[in-house]
Amino acid sequence: MSRLQGKTAVVTGGGSGIGLGAAKRFIDEGAFVFIFGRRQEALDAALAQLGPNARAVSGSVTDPADLDRLYASVKAERGGLDILFANAGTGSFAPLGEITPEHYDQIFDVNVKGVIFTVQKALPLMKAGSSIILTGSSTGVMGTPQFSIYSATKAAIRNLARSWALDLSGTGIRVNVLSPGPTKTDLALEVVGEEAFEALGAMTPLGRLGDPAETGAVAAFLASADSSYMTGGEVFVDGGLAQV
């Protein structure tokens, strides 16, 4: 397929997991992709898989100067931006009664503040027909024990997309949320633990964990003109976990 032929994409958190799965699919469909992340070794390993139509920029979505450097690189090499997958995120457990200011700040800084400025700083490079994709989560519509702060950030992401769809009305730029469920990534296995995560996957109607390639396929749909009449929406790729 070549739905994204000639397009330029940025994927934050693109060095592994869902971000890397999306970057692979974007390139397979013709896009040139900039991946952005904090871990240089992960970016280097990702570039080895992605090939010549990818570039890596290291930095954090919580640092405005790093985001400026990312978009300066995009502008210098490609001139503009067609697809933004604001995917970088973090999470950890803390039950009510044990939530600390540090826990709150870390997760909201990356998952909400980071997304806001990732998108806002990209807008000058985008034009009519461009697509913004925000990574949500099935936890944004579910109660999840010990995971309330992470879940709250994903509920915030859902409302940002609704509000930004109105802010972007008339520009031709679309914004939608892609909400994964239990997907087999290094970060998820680290946070939840492999045995517990496999058990969560078994609880879905499909009876298994998702694969980043499956999420990447849906990201490519949202990035392409096939979703041209969609904005302010949310697509779940969760094995049915939050749907039944």
N, C-alpha and C positions, 0 to 999 in steps of 0.2 A: 504493500500500500504506500501511497505517497501523499496522504492527506495534508502533511505538514511540509511539503516540499518548499524549500527556500525560506522557511520561517526561522526566526531566532527565538530561542527559549532560554529562560533562567530557571534553574531548580535549586532552591535553597535546601540545605540538608541533603545535598545530592551525592554525597560520597558513599552512602550505603542505604540499605533498606528500601523503603517506599520511594524515596527520592531517586535512588539509583535505578530502580525498576522503571520509573517514569522516564528518566533520561535515556535509558536504552530504547524504550518504545518510541520516544520522540525522534531519536536518530534513525531508527528503523523506518520511520515514516517520512524521513526527509529533512528533519530540522537540524539546525546547528545549535548546540546546547552549551551553556555556561553552567557548571555546577559550582556551588558555593557551600563552604562548611568550615568548621573550626579545626578539624584534624587533617593535617597535611598528608599523613601516611595513608589515610582513607581516600583522600582526593587522588593521590598518585596511583593507588591501586584501581580506583574507578576509571581514571583516564586510560589505564592499560586495557581495560575492557571496552571502553567506549570508542576508542580510535580517533582518527584525525578530525572528525566533526564535533569535537568537544574541547572545551577549555576549562580550567579550574582556577578559581580565585579563593584564597583562604581568608577567613574572617568570621565574625560573629554578627548575627542579626541584631544583637543588642548594642552594637557599636556603630553610630551613624557614619563615622569616617570609613569604616570597612564597607558599608553599603555604598557610600559615594565612590569608593575605589572599584567596587564591583561594576557599577553602572557606567563609570568612566571607561572601563575595559570593554564593556558591551558597545558603547557608543563609538569608541575608537576603531574597533574591528568590524562591527556590523552596521553601525549607523542608527539602529533602532531596535525595538523589542516587540515581538508579536505575542509571546506566551510567557506568563509568569506563574510558576508553581511555587507558592509560598508554603513550603512544606516543613521547614525546620521546626523542631519542637523538642520538648523534654518533659519528663514526668517522674514522680516518685510517690511512694505511699506515705500517708500520715493521717491517722484517724482523728476525728474531732476530739479535742482535749490534748493532742500532741502536735497540733499545727503551730509552727514557729513563723515569725516574720521572715526569716531567711528562706524557709520552704516556700512561702507565698511569693516572695520577691523573685526568687529564681525562676519559678514556673510561669508567673505572669509576665516577667520581663521577656522571656523567650517566646512564649506562645501567644501573647497578645500584643505587648508593646513592639516586639520584634516583627510581627506580621504587619502591624499598622505602618511602620516606617519602611519595611521592605516594599510594600505596595505604594505608599505615597511617593517615595523617591523614584520609583519606576515610571510613574505616570508621564513625565515629560518625554519619555522614549516611546510611548505607546500611541496608537492611532486607531481609527475606526476599524473594526474587525479583530482587534486584539482580544485576548482572553486571559483573565486572571482566575487562578484556581487556588483556593485556600484549603489546607488540610484540616478537616474537622475530626470527629470521632463518634462512634456509636455511644461512647460515654456521655456525649453532650446531651443526649435525650434519655439517659438512663440513670438510675441511682446506682452508684458503685461504691462499695464499702472501702474506706481508707483512701479513697482516690478523689475526694471532693474538690480539691483545688485544681487538679488537672482537668477534671470534668467541667468545672466552671469556666476554665479558659476556653474549652471547646464550645460550650454554649455561647460564650462571648463571640467566638469566631462566626457562629451561625448568624448572629444578629449583625455583625459587621457586614457580612455579605448582603443581607437584606437592605441595610441602610446605604451601603455603597452602590448598590444597583440603582438606587434613586439618585444619589449624588452624580453618578456617571450617565444618567439619562441624557440622551442627545449626543453623546460622544461616540457611540458605536462600540465602546469597550464593555465587554461582559465580565461579570464576576459570579462565580459559583463555588460551592463547597463540595469537596470530595471527602466523604466520611468513612474511613476504614473501620472494620471490626478487628478481631484478633488476627493479626497478620504476622507471619514468621519473619521477624527482623532481629538483628543483634540487640538493638536497644530494648525491644519488648521482652526478649528472653532474659536480658540482664535485669530488668526491673521486676518482672513477674516471676521468673524462674521457669525453666523448660517444662517441668512436670505439670506445674499449675497452669501454664499457658496451653499446653496440649489438652488439658482437661477442659479449659475454656473453649477451645476450638471444637471439642467433642460435643459441647452444649448447643452449638449452632444447628439449625435445621439441616445444613449441609454436612455436619458432623466432622468438620476438620478446620484447621487453620487456613487462612488465606496465604497466597503467595504474592510477593511484591510485583511480579509480572502481571497478575490479574488486576491489581490496583493501577498499574501503569497503563493497561489497556483502557481503563475508564478515564484516566487522566488525558490520554490522547484523544478520546472522544470529546471531552470538554474543551480541549485545546483547539479542536478542528471546527470547520464550518458545519460539520454534521450536527453540532449543538447550537447552531446560530440563533435559534429562537428560545434560548435558555439564558436567563440571568436572574440572580437573587435566589437561585435554587440550591438544593442539596441532593447529592446522589450517594446512597449508601453502598459500600462494597464490604459487607459485613457477614456474609454467609447466612443472612436472615436474623442475626442475633437480636437486633433492636426492632425487628419488624413483626414479631409474632408474640 
